[in-house]
Amino acid sequence: MSLKIGFIGVGGIASLHIESLKKIEDAEIVSIFDVNRENASKAAESTGAQVMDSAEDVLDPSRIDAVFICTPQFARGNLEELAATRGIHLFVEKPLGLNMEDVRRKERIILDAGIIHSVGYCLRYLDTVQQAKAYLHGRQAHLIQAYRFGGSHPAQWWHQLDMSGGHLVDAVTHQVDMIRYLAGEFHEVEAKFGRVSFDAQQKQGTIYDAGSITFSMEQGTIGSITESCFSVHHSASDVKLFGPDFFVHLSNNGFTLTIVDENQNETMTSTMEPYFEQCKTFIDAIARNTQESILSSYSDAARTLAVTLAANQSSLEHTALQL
Ligand SMILES: NC(=O)c1ccc[n+]([C@@H]2O[C@H](COP(=O)([O-])OP(=O)(O)OC[C@H]3O[C@@H](n4cnc5c(N)ncnc54)[C@H](O)[C@@H]3O)[C@@H](O)[C@H]2O)c1
């Protein structure tokens, strides 16, 4: 039997999920809502789904089994709670929000409802990331270096700190999540942000153009993350883990993995489509009624958000903050 799916928010990322779902036989997109009617109509045309008048109308358990919430993080309201209390399985994009209290409240409701839930930390589904995780099991890095340099999201909301949380909360969250996935939990973060170039060029918005974050992990590993969303001539998204007898390097947003130790110096590049794997895993998990294969649960994603929000807060308070 085909699983009936609703979409709330059908912008950039939703279109990738829609393309993935079209390739999955057991899934059918039946309802769509977007505040931008044109976006909703386009997505409806390509899927045969019905455009609804409100997000609440999408969340009708007699019409859908699962919902994809792909609105930006400032525009989630109580959608996750509504879905959970109505018994609708939930896929929601990262980052989970901008306020930990709201996210913790939603987490409790989702767990109590017992629905299947998955969050868009898609890079976890790469075979390269899985191989790095397997290799690092039982090994401890003493140093982690991560960075993400590149451009900005074109949408206006992304450039407002109170709507997106900035580059770290919105995009570098993938690297923070990868560090957590591979090396355990963060203990303390201290961050500095600037907007020298944005100011010089009188760019609209309130987000930072550069950030530098230092951190320690619960197991004693220390590290740093540097990031810029205004780097026109150089893009990169890497995580490097240094151990006494190994070096693990995930580059190219996790698609390329190099492992160096006394027995090997191997590089592999993934050909996987992580958005598809993530969608397929979510649909299969619902069919089998088990959360087991989902690689990023709501609770897990909440811990990643907590790290990035603590970094933002640390820069305002000019002090290190513990998680
Ligand atoms: N997992 C990933 O790799 C990944 C990649 C890109 C974006 N994202 C996340 O996905 C979310 C959306 O990003 P995007 O790039 O698709 O943004 P976008 O601006 O391209 O699209 C957002 C869509 O949501 C709609 N929208 C806004 N407010 C709404 C509301 N209240 N109700 C219904 N629809 C509303 C907009 O009209 C637009 O169509 C963000 O949280 C972003 O961080 C995740």
The ligand as a Tripos MOL2 file, in Angstrom:
@<TRIPOS>MOLECULE
LIG
   44    48     1     0     0
SMALL
NO_CHARGES

@<TRIPOS>ATOM
      1 N1         19.4500   19.1750    4.7550 N.am      1 LIG1
      2 C1         19.9960   20.0060    3.9000 C.2       1 LIG1
      3 O1         21.0230   19.7170    3.3070 O.2       1 LIG1
      4 C2         19.3400   21.3460    3.6480 C.ar      1 LIG1
      5 C3         19.6920   22.0850    2.5060 C.ar      1 LIG1
      6 C4         19.0440   23.2970    2.2820 C.ar      1 LIG1
      7 C5         18.1090   23.7710    3.2070 C.ar      1 LIG1
      8 N2         17.8160   23.0420    4.3390 N.ar      1 LIG1
      9 C6         16.8720   23.5560    5.3410 C.3       1 LIG1
     10 O2         15.5460   23.4930    4.8070 O.3       1 LIG1
     11 C7         14.7850   24.6180    5.2580 C.3       1 LIG1
     12 C8         14.2660   25.3880    4.0470 C.3       1 LIG1
     13 O3         15.3640   25.8080    3.2750 O.3       1 LIG1
     14 P1         15.2180   26.0910    1.6930 P.3       1 LIG1
     15 O4         16.5980   26.1980    1.1810 O.co2     1 LIG1
     16 O5         14.2830   25.1310    1.0740 O.co2     1 LIG1
     17 O6         14.5690   27.5470    1.7600 O.3       1 LIG1
     18 P2         13.7590   28.2800    0.6110 P.3       1 LIG1
     19 O7         13.6930   29.6930    0.9920 O.co2     1 LIG1
     20 O8         14.2800   27.8780   -0.7210 O.co2     1 LIG1
     21 O9         12.2980   27.6320    0.7240 O.3       1 LIG1
     22 C9         11.4870   27.7880    1.8610 C.3       1 LIG1
     23 C10        10.0370   27.5900    1.4270 C.3       1 LIG1
     24 O10         9.2140   27.6530    2.5880 O.3       1 LIG1
     25 C11         8.1160   28.5220    2.3030 C.3       1 LIG1
     26 N3          7.6130   29.0660    3.5670 N.ar      1 LIG1
     27 C12         8.1270   30.0500    4.3210 C.ar      1 LIG1
     28 N4          7.3830   30.2530    5.4260 N.ar      1 LIG1
     29 C13         6.3510   29.3650    5.3530 C.ar      1 LIG1
     30 C14         5.2530   29.0700    6.1990 C.ar      1 LIG1
     31 N5          5.0570   29.7230    7.3400 N.pl3     1 LIG1
     32 N6          4.3970   28.1080    5.8240 N.ar      1 LIG1
     33 C15         4.5770   27.4430    4.6450 C.ar      1 LIG1
     34 N7          5.6110   27.6730    3.8020 N.ar      1 LIG1
     35 C16         6.4880   28.6210    4.1560 C.ar      1 LIG1
     36 C17         8.6650   29.5570    1.3440 C.3       1 LIG1
     37 O11         7.6240   30.2230    0.6350 O.3       1 LIG1
     38 C18         9.5530   28.6970    0.4670 C.3       1 LIG1
     39 O12         8.8300   28.1280   -0.6050 O.3       1 LIG1
     40 C19        15.7370   25.4470    6.1430 C.3       1 LIG1
     41 O13        15.5170   25.0760    7.4750 O.3       1 LIG1
     42 C20        17.1110   25.0100    5.6800 C.3       1 LIG1
     43 O14        18.0960   25.1180    6.6760 O.3       1 LIG1
     44 C21        18.4030   21.8420    4.5430 C.ar      1 LIG1
@<TRIPOS>BOND
     1     1     2 1
     2     2     3 2
     3     2     4 1
     4     4     5 ar
     5     4    44 ar
     6     5     6 ar
     7     6     7 ar
     8     7     8 ar
     9     8     9 1
    10     8    44 ar
    11     9    10 1
    12     9    42 1
    13    10    11 1
    14    11    12 1
    15    11    40 1
    16    12    13 1
    17    13    14 1
    18    14    15 2
    19    14    16 1
    20    14    17 1
    21    17    18 1
    22    18    19 2
    23    18    20 1
    24    18    21 1
    25    21    22 1
    26    22    23 1
    27    23    24 1
    28    23    38 1
    29    24    25 1
    30    25    26 1
    31    25    36 1
    32    26    27 ar
    33    26    35 ar
    34    27    28 ar
    35    28    29 ar
    36    29    30 ar
    37    29    35 ar
    38    30    31 1
    39    30    32 ar
    40    32    33 ar
    41    33    34 ar
    42    34    35 ar
    43    36    37 1
    44    36    38 1
    45    38    39 1
    46    40    41 1
    47    40    42 1
    48    42    43 1
@<TRIPOS>SUBSTRUCTURE
     1 LIG1         1 GROUP 0 **** ****
